[in-house]
Structure formats: structure tokens, C-alpha cells
Amino acid sequence: MRIAGATLSLLLIGALPGSSPLAAQEHQHGHAAHGRVDFEVSCSPEAQQAFEYAVASLHSFEYGAARRAFAEIAKRDPSCGMAQWGVAMTWYHPLWAPPTPDEFTAGRAAARQAAKIGARTERERSFIAAINAYYDGDDRDHRTRALAYRDVMEQTARLSPNDDEAAIFHALAILGAAPPSDPAQAEQRRAAEILNRLLPRQPEHPGIAHYTIHAFDHPQLAELALPAARVYASIAPESPHALHMPTHIFTRLGLWDESISANHACRRTDEARLARLYPGRSSPELLHCGDYMVYAYLQQGEDEKARRMVEQISASQRFDDGNFAVGYALLAVSARYTLERRDWQAAAALKRPDAELEWSQFAYAEGITHFANAIGAARSGDLERARQAVSQLERLHARLANQPPAGPYDWAGQVESTRLAAAGWIAFADGQPEDAVRLLTEAAQLEETVGKHPVTPGAILPAYELLGELLLELNRPNEALDAFERALQSSPRRFNGLLGAARAARAAGERDVAAEHYAALVEVAGRSATRQNEIREANAFLAAIERELARDRQAGPRESAALRTATLQP
């Protein structure tokens, strides 16, 4: 059924007496459309539409709204084991981060309650068994649990081959256990095959569009997800996450205007929700969308707009859900803003903001600040401070490496890549250029292996980009060009990547390549008010080439050949 706001609010308020005022207010105002979901359950007939609304919210990772809806169903129909299944599912975030201890406890309690209540059909009992496979046992790490959940969901999908919901949740389970470091992206492709098979039957299903975007959130695959990215927001137009999610693909393709527009819509929608339900608080989605906006603004050279967004995010103190996305964005935006603009002293002075968060649960995020401190200090000549920050990264890496894996993403490897990159710039400042090149090469190779976590639009500073800048400093332009172009393959249309590639190509005598990158820079950031020196440099080079081509067209063959071999001096 199509989940419409008016119908839904009447259903939930009328069919579920005793609903909390908060939940009723959210249902009435916060969800005009969440997509088409058909998930039949053997609970009371009155709960069916409410259940499908809750599942639609779950598919768009609106975990709080879904949890409240499932809890209301459980209150109305205590014999509905699938309502407790839904509550347990809202505490397991396959593509984000492992549950915190409190989240895990709540999820396990709901999963066990679902198993205790039971269900009337084998299909429903299999869904309940799958989520219990994640929560069962006391001595298993998150990745082992995710694999166990995936395997039982595969059995569930096989048990009911015509059950689209089982297949969709199975695809999500595959993604939740898929290593992002696999260059072939085999598991991601396997999930996408399932989703593509279902799409003709369910073109308005929020999970199909959502998980297709995640499956193809990779430099070599992103183009395949562009159709899903362009429709997901229309499927669930009042879900902040659905409004944001297409920007994962827009970022992968360097479509900055589309990314900014979509994240504006995300923030407007979530701000309205917060004003109704949690006045004075911020949210993970609000900060997550803001981080992607800051990233896009910086690539366009819109530094003032980026600054205002950084200030808004940095001022956040209290949250409706202080999860890992909050901790990451709070630290990332300031680091991006200082480092992308080459404000090395400001980067060296960054500190963790004062916010109501359990920072010990997001230790890997603190590596962002240490990395910014180290790069900023090394490149502004404060080597003692830089070494102190690198020591912090060493300790953080050791801590993460000695912990059970927190999912398929290698946070320890990500921190180590930043340590190597920072150590490379310290070596360069210390007069050891070959060590610097070696360390930054190792950093770039490791970063490429680790891949990108969905929480971030991209590396705070891509390691191959940093390597390119170092090689330019060492007057090795051909190698620098290779490094910049390697960075642009995974992080396309970045301002500093394009500028570095253009300068390296120019120094290497590759005029056509330089012109290509300069032209892309003007296209991306030609409107910038704060990067005019770089834009003038690009325009001057392109104008000089155009003048030479014009002279070439007017000259005879002999003169034309002489012009083509002349050195270009814009």
C-alpha cells in the first residue's frame, strides 16, 4: 500500500489507543510518505498498516520513528511477536556501526521477547530467528554476529522464494557483512543482483532504492546507482535519510550542486522534525547531511557557505540520539574546513568539541582531530607538536587493532593510513624526502585498500592527493601527476585534486592534460569568491592555449609547427 500521511495518522491514532503524544505527533506531521511496502504479518488486522509504515521507516534507517511505531503495535497487540522483532531490528544498524552496550542490551531484550512470544507462521519465526542469530551469545564480535544474521536471512529468503521482504532484508544483510576493501565488490554486487531482480515488481519500495545506492557506493560502480539516487527522495520525500542518501552517489561522481540541494532538503526536513519533537536538540542526520554539504561546498570553493555550516554543526551540544554519526561529523567538518583551505595553523590547533557524547564509544573518530593537528603542525613548521599528534595516532591505532573488529570496515587501518601520511610530511619537513615519499605512498596504498565508510563523503584529505603535493614540492611532476590522477579516480572533481593535477601536468609539459584539469576546475569552482587566485591561474592558462590555437589556425604549416613546439607562457 502507499503510505500516505493523512491515512497513516488516522490509522495510528485511531487503531492504537493509548499511543504516546510524541508518537502521535510524529506520525501526524513527520511522515507524509515513506514508500510502498507490503509486509503481511499474522498479528491483529488493525496492526497491519501500522506495521508496514514501521517497516518502511526501518528501510530508510529512520530507526527512532520505526522503533516507536513497532512499540505501539506491541502495546496494542502483545501477542504480535513481529512487533518485538521490529524493535530489535531498530537497534541493529548493519551499515553504520555496532550497537553501543546499551543499544545491544535493548536489542537483545526485544529479540528474546520476540522469540518468547513466537509467531503463527514459519516465515515470521524465521525472521525472528535471524535477528536472534545476531544477538545470541556473549563472546562474539560484531562481524561474527553480522555474518550469523546474514546466513539465517539467506535461509529465510530461500524458505519463502516469493517473499520480496525476505529478499530485501537478505540483500541488506549481505551489505552489512560485505568488506568494503574488496576491490571486486563481490558481495555488494550480489546484493545488487537481488535488488535489481525485485525492482520491476516494486519500483516504489524504499529499501530497494536505498540499498541499491549502498551496494554501488564505490568509485567504479557509482554510475550504476544514479537512477536509484534520482528517485529515492521521491519515494520517501519526508524521510531525512532518504533525502540525503542520493548524495552518496552524487559525491562519488562529483555532482556538487545536486549534493548540496539534496542535503539542504534533508536538513530542512529534519529541522522541522526536531522542532516538533526535540526542541533545542540536533540529530545524527542533521550533522551527517551537514558534513556532506561542507565537503561539497569546499570543492566548489564556496568557503563562506562551508564556514557557516561548520559553525552550525560545531555549536551542537545536545542530540536526540548521540550515535557515532554525530561524533564523526562533529570532528570531521572542522578538520575538512581547515585542511582543504590550507589553514595549517588552525588545523594544528583543533580540539575535540564540548558536546554531550560518550566519546569513548567513538575512539576512531578522534583520529580525525589528531590527523588534522599533525598535518597542520608539520606544514606550519611546528614539528614537536606534529610528532605529539602522530604519537596520539599510534596509540589510537594500537588500541583499535587490539579490539575485536567493529564490523567489516577497518577503522584501525584507516587511522594507520592517516598516521603514515602525517609522518610523511614530518619526514619532509625534517629533510628526509625519500622517507617522506615512502611513507605517503604506504599511506595512499593502505587508504585505497581500506576504502570509504558510508558515514563520510570522503577522506579528510585523500592520501594520494597528499602524495601528489609532496612530489610537486620535490619537483617530480610526472610522478605527482600520476598521484593526483589516482586520487581523482576515487574522489572525482575535488578542487585541490584538479588544481594539483593541472599544475603537475603543466610542469611535466603535458599541456593538453593540464588544460583538461584546469577546465574542470573552472567548471567546478568558477563561481568561487575566495579561490580567485586559482581560478585566474586556470583561466589564464586556458586563454593562452586558445590564443595559441588561434595563431596556429592563422599561420601557415611551417609557422604552425614552430608555434606548437614553443613553450607556453600564459
ZAMARGU-4260 file (C-alpha; in steps of 0.2 Angstrom, whole numbers, plus 5000, padded with zeros to 4 digits):
<rodrens>
0) 5000/5000/5000 | 5005/5018/4998 | 5009/5025/5015 | 5001/5042/5015 | 5002/5055/5029
5) 4984/5058/5032 | 4979/5039/5031 | 4993/5034/5042 | 4990/5047/5056 | 4971/5042/5057
10) 4976/5024/5057 | 4989/5025/5071 | 4979/5037/5082 | 4963/5028/5079 | 4969/5010/5079
15) 4981/5011/5093 | 4973/5019/5108 | 4985/5024/5121 | 4998/5030/5109 | 5010/5042/5116
20) 5008/5060/5112 | 5025/5061/5105 | 5022/5046/5093 | 5005/5053/5088 | 5013/5070/5084
25) 5027/5062/5074 | 5015/5051/5064 | 5003/5065/5060 | 5016/5078/5055 | 5033/5069/5051
30) 5029/5056/5038 | 5019/5061/5023 | 5026/5047/5013 | 5039/5033/5016 | 5036/5022/5001
35) 5027/5007/4996 | 5029/4991/5007 | 5019/4975/5008 | 5024/4965/5023 | 5010/4954/5029
40) 5010/4948/5047 | 4999/4937/5057 | 4996/4950/5070 | 4979/4959/5073 | 4971/4966/5057
45) 4972/4983/5065 | 4991/4982/5066 | 4994/4978/5048 | 4996/4996/5040 | 5005/5002/5056
50) 5017/4988/5054 | 5020/4992/5035 | 5023/5010/5040 | 5036/5005/5053 | 5045/4993/5041
55) 5045/5007/5028 | 5053/5018/5041 | 5066/5005/5045 | 5071/5003/5027 | 5075/5022/5027
60) 5085/5020/5043 | 5073/5031/5052 | 5076/5020/5067 | 5068/5031/5081 | 5052/5033/5071
65) 5051/5014/5067 | 5055/5009/5085 | 5041/5020/5092 | 5029/5013/5079 | 5034/4995/5082
70) 5032/4998/5101 | 5015/5005/5099 | 5010/4989/5089 | 5017/4978/5103 | 5006/4988/5116
75) 4991/4986/5105 | 4994/4968/5102 | 5005/4960/5115 | 5004/4943/5105 | 5012/4951/5090
80) 5030/4943/5091 | 5034/4953/5075 | 5032/4969/5083 | 5046/4964/5095 | 5056/4958/5080
85) 5054/4976/5073 | 5060/4984/5089 | 5076/4973/5089 | 5079/4977/5071 | 5080/4996/5075
90) 5094/4993/5087 | 5105/4984/5074 | 5112/4996/5061 | 5120/4985/5048 | 5128/4999/5038
95) 5133/5011/5052 | 5141/5005/5067 | 5140/4991/5080 | 5127/4994/5094 | 5133/5003/5109
100) 5132/4992/5125 | 5115/5000/5130 | 5109/4998/5112 | 5114/4980/5111 | 5105/4976/5128
105) 5089/4984/5122 | 5090/4975/5105 | 5094/4958/5113 | 5079/4960/5125 | 5067/4964/5111
110) 5074/4949/5101 | 5072/4937/5115 | 5055/4944/5119 | 5050/4941/5100 | 5056/4923/5102
115) 5047/4920/5118 | 5030/4927/5111 | 5033/4917/5094 | 5023/4919/5078 | 5010/4910/5069
120) 5019/4906/5053 | 5036/4898/5049 | 5041/4913/5039 | 5039/4925/5054 | 5048/4913/5065
125) 5062/4913/5053 | 5063/4932/5053 | 5064/4931/5072 | 5077/4918/5072 | 5088/4929/5061
130) 5088/4944/5072 | 5091/4932/5087 | 5106/4925/5077 | 5114/4942/5079 | 5110/4945/5097
135) 5113/4927/5104 | 5129/4923/5113 | 5141/4934/5124 | 5158/4931/5117 | 5156/4936/5099
140) 5162/4952/5090 | 5150/4962/5079 | 5157/4955/5062 | 5153/4937/5068 | 5136/4942/5073
145) 5133/4951/5057 | 5138/4935/5047 | 5127/4924/5058 | 5112/4936/5054 | 5116/4936/5035
150) 5116/4917/5035 | 5100/4915/5043 | 5092/4929/5032 | 5098/4919/5017 | 5089/4904/5024
155) 5073/4914/5027 | 5074/4921/5009 | 5076/4903/5002 | 5061/4897/5013 | 5050/4910/5005
160) 5056/4912/4987 | 5041/4924/4983 | 5043/4934/4998 | 5051/4951/4992 | 5053/4957/5010
165) 5064/4942/5015 | 5074/4945/4999 | 5076/4964/5003 | 5082/4961/5021 | 5093/4947/5014
170) 5101/4960/5002 | 5104/4972/5017 | 5111/4958/5027 | 5124/4954/5013 | 5129/4973/5013
175) 5130/4973/5032 | 5144/4959/5031 | 5152/4964/5015 | 5170/4970/5016 | 5172/4987/5008
180) 5191/4983/5005 | 5186/4970/4992 | 5192/4978/4975 | 5179/4967/4966 | 5165/4972/4977
185) 5158/4954/4975 | 5146/4954/4990 | 5140/4972/4985 | 5136/4965/4968 | 5127/4950/4975
190) 5116/4961/4985 | 5113/4972/4970 | 5108/4957/4959 | 5094/4953/4972 | 5088/4971/4972
195) 5088/4973/4953 | 5078/4957/4951 | 5064/4964/4963 | 5064/4982/4956 | 5052/4979/4942
200) 5039/4972/4954 | 5042/4986/4967 | 5048/5002/4959 | 5042/5012/4974 | 5050/5002/4988
205) 5061/5012/4999 | 5073/4998/5003 | 5076/4993/4985 | 5082/5011/4981 | 5091/5014/4997
210) 5101/4998/4997 | 5105/4999/4978 | 5114/5016/4982 | 5124/5007/4996 | 5128/4992/4985
215) 5135/5004/4972 | 5143/5017/4983 | 5160/5013/4976 | 5170/5024/4963 | 5169/5010/4949
220) 5151/5007/4952 | 5143/5023/4957 | 5136/5027/4939 | 5125/5012/4941 | 5116/5019/4956
225) 5112/5036/4948 | 5094/5031/4943 | 5091/5025/4961 | 5099/5040/4968 | 5087/5051/4957
230) 5071/5043/4963 | 5074/5038/4981 | 5069/5055/4988 | 5053/5055/4978 | 5049/5038/4985
235) 5051/5044/5003 | 5050/5063/5002 | 5048/5066/5021 | 5062/5054/5027 | 5078/5065/5030
240) 5089/5050/5027 | 5080/5046/5010 | 5083/5064/5005 | 5101/5063/5010 | 5106/5046/5003
245) 5107/5050/4985 | 5121/5062/4989 | 5132/5047/4992 | 5131/5044/4973 | 5132/5062/4969
250) 5148/5064/4979 | 5156/5049/4971 | 5153/5057/4954 | 5157/5075/4959 | 5139/5081/4956
255) 5141/5095/4969 | 5126/5106/4965 | 5114/5090/4967 | 5123/5085/4983 | 5121/5102/4991
260) 5102/5103/4985 | 5098/5086/4992 | 5107/5089/5009 | 5098/5106/5010 | 5081/5096/5009
265) 5087/5083/5021 | 5092/5097/5034 | 5076/5106/5032 | 5065/5091/5034 | 5075/5085/5050
270) 5075/5103/5057 | 5056/5103/5056 | 5055/5086/5064 | 5067/5091/5078 | 5057/5107/5081
275) 5041/5097/5084 | 5048/5083/5094 | 5065/5088/5102 | 5066/5107/5103 | 5084/5113/5106
280) 5092/5097/5100 | 5102/5091/5085 | 5102/5074/5077 | 5114/5062/5068 | 5105/5065/5051
285) 5107/5084/5053 | 5125/5083/5056 | 5128/5069/5043 | 5120/5079/5030 | 5130/5095/5035
290) 5146/5085/5033 | 5142/5081/5016 | 5137/5099/5012 | 5153/5106/5019 | 5163/5093/5008
295) 5153/5099/4993 | 5155/5117/4996 | 5173/5116/4998 | 5175/5108/4981 | 5166/5122/4974
300) 5177/5135/4983 | 5162/5141/4992 | 5172/5143/5008 | 5160/5156/5016 | 5145/5144/5015
305) 5156/5130/5021 | 5161/5141/5036 | 5143/5144/5041 | 5139/5126/5040 | 5154/5121/5051
310) 5149/5134/5064 | 5131/5127/5065 | 5137/5110/5067 | 5151/5114/5079 | 5138/5123/5090
315) 5128/5107/5093 | 5128/5102/5111 | 5113/5090/5114 | 5106/5077/5102 | 5090/5066/5101
320) 5102/5051/5098 | 5121/5054/5101 | 5127/5040/5090 | 5143/5038/5080 | 5137/5048/5065
325) 5136/5063/5077 | 5154/5061/5084 | 5161/5058/5067 | 5153/5074/5059 | 5157/5085/5074
330) 5176/5081/5071 | 5176/5080/5053 | 5169/5096/5047 | 5181/5107/5056 | 5196/5096/5050
335) 5190/5097/5032 | 5187/5116/5033 | 5205/5120/5039 | 5214/5107/5029 | 5205/5109/5012
340) 5209/5128/5014 | 5227/5125/5019 | 5225/5134/5035 | 5238/5124/5043 | 5239/5134/5060
345) 5221/5132/5063 | 5222/5114/5059 | 5236/5112/5071 | 5225/5120/5085 | 5209/5110/5083
350) 5202/5102/5098 | 5188/5090/5101 | 5172/5100/5104 | 5162/5100/5120 | 5147/5090/5117
355) 5136/5078/5127 | 5143/5062/5119 | 5151/5046/5125 | 5167/5049/5116 | 5175/5033/5122
360) 5162/5024/5110 | 5169/5033/5095 | 5188/5032/5098 | 5191/5030/5079 | 5183/5047/5076
365) 5196/5056/5087 | 5209/5051/5075 | 5202/5064/5063 | 5207/5078/5075 | 5225/5070/5078
370) 5227/5069/5060 | 5222/5087/5057 | 5234/5093/5071 | 5248/5083/5064 | 5247/5089/5046
375) 5243/5106/5051 | 5258/5107/5063 | 5270/5098/5051 | 5266/5110/5037 | 5267/5126/5048
380) 5284/5121/5055 | 5279/5115/5072 | 5287/5098/5072 | 5286/5095/5090 | 5268/5097/5090
385) 5266/5087/5074 | 5276/5072/5082 | 5265/5073/5098 | 5249/5071/5087 | 5257/5057/5077
390) 5260/5048/5094 | 5242/5050/5098 | 5238/5042/5081 | 5250/5027/5085 | 5241/5024/5102
395) 5224/5025/5094 | 5229/5013/5081 | 5236/5001/5093 | 5220/5002/5103 | 5209/4999/5088
400) 5220/4985/5082 | 5219/4975/5098 | 5200/4976/5099 | 5188/4964/5091 | 5183/4970/5073
405) 5169/4983/5075 | 5161/4977/5058 | 5168/4975/5041 | 5176/4992/5040 | 5194/4993/5045
410) 5195/5008/5057 | 5212/5003/5063 | 5218/5003/5045 | 5210/5020/5042 | 5219/5028/5057
415) 5235/5020/5052 | 5234/5027/5034 | 5232/5045/5042 | 5247/5041/5054 | 5258/5037/5039
420) 5253/5052/5029 | 5256/5064/5044 | 5273/5055/5047 | 5277/5058/5029 | 5275/5077/5030
425) 5285/5077/5046 | 5299/5067/5037 | 5299/5080/5023 | 5299/5095/5035 | 5314/5086/5043
430) 5324/5085/5027 | 5321/5067/5023 | 5312/5067/5006 | 5314/5049/5002 | 5307/5043/5018
435) 5293/5056/5016 | 5288/5048/4998 | 5289/5031/5005 | 5278/5035/5020 | 5265/5044/5010
440) 5265/5030/4996 | 5261/5017/5010 | 5248/5029/5017 | 5239/5030/5000 | 5240/5012/4996
445) 5233/5007/5013 | 5219/5020/5012 | 5214/5013/4995 | 5214/4996/5002 | 5203/5001/5017
450) 5190/5010/5007 | 5177/5023/5012 | 5165/5021/5027 | 5147/5026/5022 | 5147/5039/5037
455) 5159/5050/5027 | 5159/5059/5010 | 5177/5055/5008 | 5194/5056/5016 | 5198/5071/5026
460) 5212/5073/5014 | 5215/5059/5001 | 5232/5052/5004 | 5236/5051/4985 | 5232/5069/4984
465) 5244/5072/4998 | 5257/5062/4990 | 5255/5072/4974 | 5258/5088/4983 | 5273/5081/4991
470) 5280/5076/4974 | 5277/5093/4967 | 5287/5100/4981 | 5301/5089/4976 | 5300/5094/4958
475) 5294/5077/4952 | 5279/5082/4942 | 5277/5066/4932 | 5275/5056/4947 | 5265/5070/4955
480) 5253/5069/4940 | 5251/5050/4942 | 5247/5053/4961 | 5234/5066/4958 | 5225/5057/4944
485) 5225/5041/4955 | 5216/5052/4969 | 5204/5059/4956 | 5199/5041/4951 | 5191/5038/4968
490) 5187/5056/4973 | 5182/5065/4957 | 5181/5084/4954 | 5189/5088/4970 | 5196/5106/4970
495) 5213/5103/4976 | 5214/5087/4966 | 5210/5096/4950 | 5222/5110/4954 | 5236/5099/4959
500) 5234/5088/4943 | 5234/5104/4932 | 5249/5111/4940 | 5258/5094/4939 | 5254/5091/4921
505) 5259/5109/4916 | 5276/5106/4925 | 5278/5090/4916 | 5275/5098/4899 | 5258/5089/4897
510) 5248/5104/4890 | 5233/5095/4885 | 5231/5086/4901 | 5234/5102/4911 | 5221/5111/4901
515) 5208/5097/4904 | 5211/5098/4923 | 5211/5117/4923 | 5194/5117/4913 | 5186/5105/4925
520) 5192/5116/4940 | 5184/5131/4932 | 5168/5121/4929 | 5168/5116/4947 | 5173/5132/4956
525) 5172/5146/4943 | 5159/5155/4954 | 5171/5154/4970 | 5173/5171/4978 | 5188/5165/4989
530) 5198/5155/4977 | 5200/5168/4964 | 5219/5166/4963 | 5217/5148/4957 | 5203/5152/4945
535) 5213/5166/4937 | 5228/5154/4935 | 5216/5141/4927 | 5208/5154/4916 | 5225/5162/4911
540) 5232/5145/4906 | 5216/5141/4895 | 5216/5158/4887 | 5234/5156/4882 | 5231/5140/4874
545) 5216/5147/4865 | 5227/5161/4859 | 5240/5149/4853 | 5227/5139/4844 | 5220/5155/4836
550) 5238/5159/4830 | 5240/5141/4824 | 5224/5142/4813 | 5230/5158/4805 | 5248/5153/4802
555) 5255/5143/4788 | 5260/5125/4790 | 5279/5129/4794 | 5274/5143/4806 | 5261/5132/4814
560) 5274/5118/4818 | 5285/5131/4826 | 5271/5138/4837 | 5266/5120/4843 | 5284/5117/4849
565) 5285/5134/4858 | 5284/5135/4877 | 5268/5141/4883 | 5269/5156/4894 | 5252/5162/4899
</rodrens>
